[in-house]
Amino acid sequence: MAGPSPRRTAVLLATAGTAFGTYVLVVTAPDRYDDSTSTLFSGAVGGLYLGAGLLARLRRPGNAVGLLMLLVGIGWFAEDLQISTDPLVHTVGLFLRSASTGLLIPLLLVFPYGRLRTREDDGAVAAVADRVLLGVGCAVAFVLQPIGVFYHSSVTENLLLVHDVPALRQLTDAVQLGVSAAVVAVLLWRWAEASRPYRRELVPLLAVGLVGGLASGLDAALGTDREWSHSALLAVAHLSVLCLPLAFLAGVWRIRLGRTAVAELLRRLPLASRGQLRDELARALDDESLQLGFPAPDGDGYVDTGGRPLTAGPGRGTIVLERGGRTVGVLVHDPALREDRYVLEAVVSAAALELDNQALVAELRASRRRVIEAGDEQRREVERALHDGAQQKFINLGLQLRFVRRRLDRAASGPEPAGMLDDALATLEQGHAELRVAARGIHPVVLSEAGLVPALRSLTGDLPLPVDLHADGLPKLPEPVELTAYYVVKEAISNVLKHADARTVRVDLRHADGMLNLSVTDDGVGGADPADGGTGLLGLRHRVSAYDGGLTVRSRSGEGTVVSVTLPTRATSEEGEPV
């Protein structure tokens, strides 16, 4: 049969501790002694440990911190048995005079994750230090202190006193104080070497402990002669003791905006690149050391956002990101994040979803590029075929007709044959011009031969309205970018001629910071609906987006129309990262 669940055990332990604490406060009445705390204070501290321990255990049943807090609360009440005036109760209390301290040491050492540090995750020195302190602290509280009962004389009769040896009691107190100081030093050592997530866990505990320790130290240094300072410092020290269980609870409960951070991360999705995703994940988890890896192109291991091989260092947490049974990445993070399981799992799910979406978008973009580039190549082939085939035949035929025309002139055969040849030459030249225009529409050969600006000047040179072209200082651009810019200008001007009733058109091209900014502005009637751009504009949107660019149309009635395009001119990978 399975034993009781951790939550049920915690409830039973808290109930038993409350009953035991009530009994102790009744039979001991701490405030009857001048140097003891009040019954209210003792009950509040013990009750806070029991209540906070119960909440911590219910919140995280697998974390030992909640269980140890419950035991510290019971130990706190057990220590008060020594101030009873009943000799039997007093004698039992002497055996337990360091019960809460003996349980507080392991609580501090395992806080906030409920386990001691390990050699694999934290190194041999840290692992040995924790275990040595744990062993010595428990030995002093539960072995050396009970042995000292037989040599401890007190106001109330000690029923087991053999011989009073004050030096032994002083030695025990000194060793216990040394162990406590060593535990504080270990906590400060952890803080100094901790990452931000781990420091966030230690903040409440260290803040309360530091304030309480300073107050107690100042009180001891100044003495009790100064009544006002003694009372104030004692009140601060007592308040710190009261807040200590709440500090433990805050570390376990993780009272922070973790889920708000996850919601903010989801609000920012989708993101443009893997590098942005890593930054957003680091922000959501408050872990600047976080690394995001992706399956290497050769299938061996992972690479980071810069394409470098990614390996997890010692003690780092690693989570493989999967989506639909496929590995889409890996998250290397601070091990402290494992304790906030709900937030970490939510961020991991969001990261896997985003990486899967980015892969699908990259696949769609790559597919569009292949289709566009295949179409461009086919147009180039058609243009070359027209130029080398039909156009060449037109040229040859024209030469032959001109030769015949000159022979007729010399023979003076009359106006009729000459007129017929003139008509044939005119028809031939008109057909050649139309064929040249058609070939340029299929693929602008001047673009390949001379570049974008000459191609645009050729395009706009014989239009029925003036086009003001500004493209000063434009560098040589990748061919897909030049083709895209050319077709944007061509389609935009075509729309102006068809619908805008404009008098002038302005074309601006600027290149800065790896981006080509293009705009086509007319002074026409405006009022165009950007959502109803026809198949031409839709095709341009697809072409521009395939190369990670953006196309916008701004058109107000009576104010003309502006078609704007931004295109990155650096080579990019299929995931949208610069290469």
C-alpha positions in Angstrom: 0.0 0.0 0.0 1.2 3.5 -0.8 1.9 5.8 2.1 0.1 9.0 2.9 0.6 11.8 0.3 3.0 14.6 1.1 0.1 17.1 1.3 -1.8 14.9 3.8 1.3 14.4 5.9 1.9 18.1 5.9 -1.7 18.8 7.1 -1.4 16.2 9.9 2.0 17.5 11.0 0.8 21.1 11.0 -2.3 20.1 13.1 -0.1 18.1 15.6 2.4 21.0 15.8 -0.4 23.5 16.5 -1.8 21.3 19.3 1.7 20.8 20.7 2.5 24.5 20.6 -0.7 25.3 22.4 0.2 22.8 25.1 3.7 24.3 25.5 2.5 27.9 25.7 0.0 26.9 28.4 2.4 24.9 30.6 5.4 27.3 30.2 4.1 30.8 29.9 7.3 32.3 28.5 6.6 35.9 29.6 6.8 35.0 33.3 10.6 35.4 33.0 12.3 38.8 32.6 14.8 37.6 29.9 12.3 35.6 27.9 10.0 36.6 25.1 6.3 37.0 25.5 3.8 34.2 25.0 2.3 36.1 22.0 5.7 36.4 20.3 6.6 32.7 20.9 3.2 31.6 19.6 3.4 34.0 16.6 6.8 32.7 15.5 6.0 29.0 15.9 2.6 29.5 14.3 4.1 31.4 11.3 6.6 28.5 10.7 3.7 26.0 10.9 1.5 28.0 8.6 4.2 29.0 6.1 5.5 25.4 6.1 2.1 24.0 5.4 1.5 26.4 2.5 5.0 25.7 1.1 4.4 22.0 1.3 1.0 22.2 -0.3 2.5 24.4 -3.1 5.4 22.1 -3.8 4.9 18.7 -2.2 8.2 17.4 -3.6 10.3 20.2 -2.0 11.7 19.5 1.4 11.7 23.2 2.5 8.0 23.1 3.5 8.5 19.9 5.6 11.6 21.4 7.3 9.7 24.6 8.1 7.0 22.6 9.8 9.6 20.8 11.9 11.3 24.1 12.8 8.0 25.4 14.0 7.5 22.3 16.2 11.2 22.6 17.4 10.6 26.3 18.2 7.8 25.3 20.6 9.8 22.4 22.0 12.6 24.8 23.0 10.2 26.6 25.3 9.8 23.5 27.4 13.1 24.4 29.2 11.5 27.5 30.8 8.8 25.5 32.5 8.8 25.5 36.3 7.9 21.9 36.3 11.2 19.9 36.8 10.1 17.1 34.5 9.0 19.3 31.7 12.1 21.5 32.2 14.4 18.5 32.1 12.8 17.3 28.8 13.1 20.9 27.5 16.9 20.9 28.1 17.3 18.0 25.7 15.4 20.1 23.1 17.0 23.5 23.8 18.5 23.7 20.3 15.8 21.8 18.4 14.8 24.7 16.1 18.4 25.7 15.5 19.3 22.2 14.6 16.5 22.0 12.1 17.0 25.6 10.8 20.6 24.7 9.6 19.4 22.0 7.1 16.5 24.3 6.1 19.0 27.1 5.2 21.3 24.7 3.4 18.6 23.2 1.2 16.7 26.4 0.6 15.0 27.1 -1.8 15.2 23.9 -3.9 14.8 21.3 -1.1 18.1 19.6 -1.7 21.8 19.9 -0.9 24.1 21.1 -3.6 25.7 18.3 -5.7 29.2 17.6 -7.0 27.9 17.4 -10.6 25.9 20.7 -10.6 27.8 22.9 -8.1 31.3 21.4 -7.7 33.0 19.3 -5.1 33.8 22.1 -2.7 30.2 23.3 -2.4 28.8 19.8 -2.0 31.3 18.9 0.7 30.8 22.2 2.6 27.0 21.7 2.7 27.3 18.2 4.0 30.0 19.0 6.6 27.9 21.9 8.0 24.8 19.8 8.0 26.5 17.0 10.0 28.2 19.3 12.5 25.1 21.4 13.0 22.8 18.4 13.7 25.5 16.8 15.9 25.7 19.9 18.1 21.9 20.3 18.4 20.9 16.6 18.8 24.0 15.0 20.3 26.3 17.5 22.1 23.4 19.5 23.5 21.6 16.5 25.0 24.9 15.2 26.4 25.3 18.6 28.1 22.0 18.1 30.0 23.8 15.9 32.5 26.3 18.7 33.2 23.9 21.7 33.1 22.6 23.3 36.3 19.6 25.7 36.0 17.2 27.6 38.2 14.5 24.9 37.8 15.7 21.5 39.0 17.4 19.4 36.4 16.4 15.9 37.3 19.3 14.3 35.3 22.1 16.6 36.6 25.3 14.6 37.3 27.7 17.5 37.8 27.6 21.1 36.7 30.3 21.8 34.1 29.7 25.4 32.8 32.7 25.2 30.4 31.0 22.4 28.5 27.9 24.5 28.0 30.0 27.5 26.9 31.9 25.2 24.5 28.6 23.9 23.0 27.2 27.4 22.6 30.5 28.5 20.9 30.5 25.6 18.5 26.8 26.2 17.6 27.5 29.9 17.1 30.4 29.0 14.8 28.3 26.6 12.8 25.6 29.3 12.4 28.2 31.8 11.2 29.5 29.3 8.7 26.0 28.7 7.4 25.6 32.5 6.9 28.9 32.6 5.1 27.8 29.8 2.8 24.7 31.7 2.0 26.7 34.8 1.2 29.0 32.7 -0.9 26.1 31.4 -2.9 24.8 34.9 -3.4 28.1 36.1 -4.7 28.3 33.3 -7.3 24.6 33.0 -8.0 22.9 33.9 -11.2 20.0 36.4 -11.3 17.2 33.7 -10.9 19.0 32.2 -7.9 19.6 35.6 -6.3 16.0 36.4 -6.7 15.2 33.3 -4.5 17.7 34.4 -1.8 16.7 38.1 -1.6 13.9 37.8 1.0 15.9 35.5 3.2 19.1 37.4 3.1 17.4 40.8 3.6 15.5 39.6 6.7 18.5 37.8 8.1 20.8 40.8 7.5 18.5 43.2 9.2 18.0 40.9 12.2 21.7 40.1 12.5 22.7 43.8 12.4 20.0 44.7 15.0 21.2 41.9 17.3 24.8 42.7 16.8 24.3 46.4 17.6 22.2 45.6 20.6 25.0 43.4 22.0 27.7 46.0 21.2 25.8 48.9 22.8 24.6 47.0 25.8 21.3 47.3 27.7 22.2 50.5 29.5 20.6 52.6 26.8 17.0 51.8 27.3 15.6 53.4 24.1 18.2 51.9 21.7 18.0 48.5 23.4 14.2 48.4 23.1 14.3 49.6 19.4 17.0 47.1 18.4 15.3 44.3 20.3 12.0 45.1 18.5 13.8 45.0 15.1 15.4 41.7 15.9 12.1 40.2 17.1 10.4 41.5 13.9 13.1 39.9 11.8 12.5 36.6 13.6 8.8 36.9 12.8 9.5 37.7 9.2 11.9 34.8 8.7 9.3 32.1 8.0 7.6 34.5 5.6 10.9 35.0 3.8 11.3 31.2 3.4 7.7 31.0 2.1 8.4 33.8 -0.4 11.4 31.9 -1.8 9.4 28.7 -2.2 6.2 30.3 -3.4 8.1 32.4 -5.9 5.9 35.5 -5.5 6.8 37.3 -8.7 5.4 38.2 -12.1 6.5 35.0 -13.8 3.2 34.3 -15.4 2.9 38.0 -16.4 6.2 37.6 -18.1 4.9 34.6 -20.0 1.8 36.5 -21.1 4.1 39.4 -22.2 6.2 36.9 -24.2 3.1 35.5 -25.9 1.9 39.0 -26.7 5.2 39.7 -28.6 5.0 36.6 -30.7 5.6 36.1 -33.6 9.2 37.4 -33.8 11.3 38.2 -36.8 14.3 36.1 -36.0 15.8 33.4 -33.8 18.1 36.0 -32.1 15.0 38.1 -31.1 13.4 34.9 -29.7 16.4 34.2 -27.5 16.3 37.8 -26.2 12.6 37.5 -25.4 13.0 34.2 -23.7 15.9 35.5 -21.6 13.7 38.5 -20.6 10.7 36.3 -19.7 12.8 34.0 -17.5 15.0 36.8 -16.2 18.1 34.7 -17.2 20.6 36.6 -19.3 22.8 33.5 -19.5 20.1 31.6 -21.4 21.1 30.0 -24.7 18.9 28.9 -27.5 20.1 26.1 -29.8 18.9 24.6 -33.1 19.6 21.3 -34.8 22.9 21.6 -36.7 22.7 21.6 -40.5 24.7 18.4 -40.6 22.4 16.7 -38.1 25.2 16.5 -35.4 24.3 18.4 -32.2 23.1 21.9 -32.0 24.2 25.4 -33.0 23.4 28.8 -31.4 21.9 31.9 -33.0 25.2 32.8 -34.4 25.7 29.3 -36.0 28.4 28.2 -33.6 28.3 24.8 -32.0 26.4 24.8 -28.7 27.3 22.8 -25.6 25.8 23.0 -22.1 28.3 23.7 -19.4 28.5 21.9 -16.1 25.5 22.4 -13.9 23.4 24.0 -16.6 19.8 23.0 -17.2 18.9 21.6 -20.7 15.5 21.2 -22.2 14.9 19.8 -25.7 12.2 21.7 -27.6 9.8 19.5 -29.5 6.9 20.1 -31.7 4.7 17.4 -33.3 7.3 14.8 -32.5 10.1 16.8 -34.2 13.0 18.4 -32.4 13.0 22.1 -33.2 15.6 23.3 -30.7 17.2 23.2 -27.3 17.1 25.5 -24.3 20.2 25.8 -22.0 19.3 27.7 -18.9 20.2 28.4 -15.3 19.3 25.4 -13.1 17.4 27.7 -10.7 14.6 28.0 -13.3 13.7 24.3 -12.8 12.1 25.2 -9.5 9.5 27.4 -11.1 8.2 24.5 -13.2 5.0 26.2 -14.3 6.6 29.3 -15.7 9.5 27.3 -17.3 7.1 24.8 -19.0 5.0 27.7 -20.3 8.0 29.4 -21.8 9.3 26.2 -23.3 6.0 25.5 -25.0 5.9 29.1 -26.3 9.5 28.7 -27.6 8.7 25.4 -29.3 5.6 26.9 -31.0 7.5 30.0 -32.2 10.4 27.9 -33.6 8.0 25.7 -35.4 6.1 28.7 -36.8 9.4 30.3 -37.8 10.4 27.1 -39.6 7.1 27.0 -41.5 7.4 30.7 -42.4 11.0 30.1 -43.6 9.8 27.1 -45.6 7.0 29.2 -47.2 9.5 32.1 -47.9 12.0 29.7 -49.5 9.3 28.1 -51.6 8.2 31.6 -52.8 11.8 32.5 -53.6 12.2 29.3 -55.7 9.0 29.9 -57.6 9.9 33.6 -58.2 13.5 32.8 -59.2 12.3 30.0 -61.5 9.8 32.4 -63.1 12.5 35.0 -63.5 14.8 32.5 -65.2 12.1 31.4 -67.6 11.5 35.0 -68.5 15.2 35.4 -69.1 15.1 32.4 -71.4 12.1 33.8 -73.3 13.7 37.2 -73.7 17.0 35.6 -74.9 15.0 33.5 -77.4 13.2 36.6 -78.7 16.4 38.6 -78.9 18.5 36.0 -80.6 15.6 34.6 -82.7 12.7 36.7 -83.8 14.3 40.1 -83.2 17.4 39.0 -85.2 15.3 37.9 -88.1 13.4 41.2 -88.1 16.8 43.0 -88.2 18.1 40.8 -91.0 14.9 41.3 -93.0 15.0 45.0 -92.5 18.6 45.1 -93.9 17.5 43.1 -96.9 14.6 45.4 -97.6 16.8 48.5 -97.3 19.2 46.9 -99.7 16.4 46.3 -102.2 15.1 49.8 -101.7 18.5 51.3 -102.7 18.7 49.1 -105.8 15.3 50.3 -106.8 16.4 53.9 -106.4 19.3 53.3 -108.6 17.2 51.6 -111.2 14.6 54.4 -111.1 11.8 51.9 -111.5 9.1 54.3 -110.5 7.4 55.3 -107.3 5.0 52.3 -106.8 7.6 49.6 -105.9 9.5 52.1 -103.8 6.3 53.1 -101.9 5.5 49.5 -101.3 8.9 48.9 -99.9 8.6 52.0 -97.6 5.3 50.6 -96.2 6.9 47.2 -95.6 9.9 48.9 -93.8 7.6 50.9 -91.6 5.5 47.9 -90.7 8.7 46.0 -90.0 10.1 48.7 -87.7 6.8 49.0 -85.9 6.7 45.2 -85.3 10.3 45.3 -84.2 9.5 48.1 -81.7 6.5 46.2 -80.3 8.5 43.0 -80.0 11.3 44.9 -78.2 8.7 46.3 -75.7 7.2 42.9 -75.2 10.6 41.4 -74.6 11.4 44.1 -72.1 8.1 43.4 -70.3 9.0 39.7 -70.0 12.5 40.5 -68.7 14.4 43.8 -68.8 17.6 42.9 -70.5 19.1 46.3 -69.7 18.7 45.5 -66.0 21.1 42.5 -66.3 23.5 44.5 -68.6 23.5 47.9 -67.0 21.9 47.8 -63.6 18.7 49.0 -61.8 19.0 52.8 -62.4 19.6 52.6 -66.2 16.8 50.0 -66.4 14.4 52.4 -64.6 15.4 55.3 -66.8 14.7 53.1 -69.9 11.3 52.2 -68.4 10.3 55.7 -67.6 11.9 57.5 -70.6 9.0 57.1 -73.1 6.0 57.3 -70.8 3.1 59.8 -71.6 3.7 61.6 -68.2 6.9 62.9 -66.7 8.6 60.7 -64.1 11.1 62.3 -61.7 13.6 59.6 -60.8 15.9 60.0 -57.8 18.5 57.3 -57.1 21.7 59.0 -56.3 24.6 56.9 -54.8 22.8 53.6 -55.2 25.3 50.7 -55.0 25.2 47.5 -57.0 22.5 45.4 -55.4 21.8 41.6 -55.5 19.9 40.7 -58.7 16.7 39.5 -56.9 16.5 42.8 -55.1 17.0 44.8 -58.3 14.4 42.7 -60.1 11.9 43.2 -57.3 12.5 47.0 -57.2 12.1 47.2 -61.0 8.8 45.3 -61.1 7.4 47.4 -58.1 8.1 50.6 -60.0 6.7 49.1 -63.3 3.5 47.9 -61.6 3.0 51.2 -59.6 3.5 53.4 -62.7 1.1 51.1 -64.7 -1.5 51.6 -62.0 -1.0 55.4 -62.1 -1.5 55.4 -65.9 -4.7 53.4 -65.6 -6.4 54.9 -62.6 -4.7 57.9 -61.0 -5.3 60.7 -63.6 -2.0 62.1 -62.4 0.2 64.8 -63.9 3.6 63.7 -62.4 5.2 60.7 -60.8 8.2 60.7 -58.4 10.3 57.6 -57.9 12.8 57.6 -55.0 15.4 55.0 -54.2 17.7 55.2 -51.1 20.1 52.6 -49.7 21.2 52.8 -46.0 22.1 50.2 -43.4 21.6 47.3 -45.6 18.1 48.3 -46.6 16.7 49.6 -49.9 13.9 52.1 -49.5 11.8 52.6 -52.6 8.7 54.8 -53.0 6.6 55.7 -56.0 4.5 58.9 -55.4 1.9 60.4 -57.8 -0.3 63.5 -57.5 -3.4 61.8 -58.8 -6.9 61.5 -57.4 -5.9 59.0 -54.7 -8.5 57.0 -52.8 -7.1 53.6 -53.9 -7.9 50.7 -51.6 -4.7 49.0 -50.6 -6.6 45.8 -49.9 -7.9 45.7 -53.5 -4.7 46.0 -55.3 -5.5 43.4 -58.0 -3.3 40.5 -59.0 -0.4 42.7 -60.0 0.0 44.3 -56.5 -0.7 41.0 -54.8 2.1 39.3 -56.8 4.4 42.2 -55.8 3.5 41.7 -52.1 4.4 38.0 -52.4 7.7 38.8 -54.2 8.7 41.5 -51.6 7.8 39.3 -48.6 9.7 36.4 -50.1 12.9 38.5 -49.7 12.0 39.6 -46.2 10.7 43.0 -47.3 7.5 45.0 -46.8 5.2 46.8 -49.1 2.7 49.5 -48.0 0.2 51.6 -50.0 -1.0 55.0 -48.7 -3.7 56.6 -50.7 -6.1 59.3 -49.5 -8.8 60.8 -51.7 -7.5 63.9 -53.5 -3.9 63.5 -52.1 -2.4 61.0 -54.5 -1.0 57.6 -53.8 2.4 56.4 -52.3 3.6 52.9 -52.8 6.5 52.2 -50.4 8.8 49.2 -50.3 11.7 48.2 -47.9 14.0 45.4 -49.0 17.0 44.0 -47.1 20.0 44.0 -49.4 22.2 41.6 -47.3 22.0 37.9 -48.0 19.8 36.1 -45.5 19.3 32.5 -44.6 16.1 30.6 -44.9 15.4 31.4 -41.3 15.7 35.1 -41.9 19.0 35.5 -40.2 21.8 37.6 -41.9 24.6 35.6 -43.3 
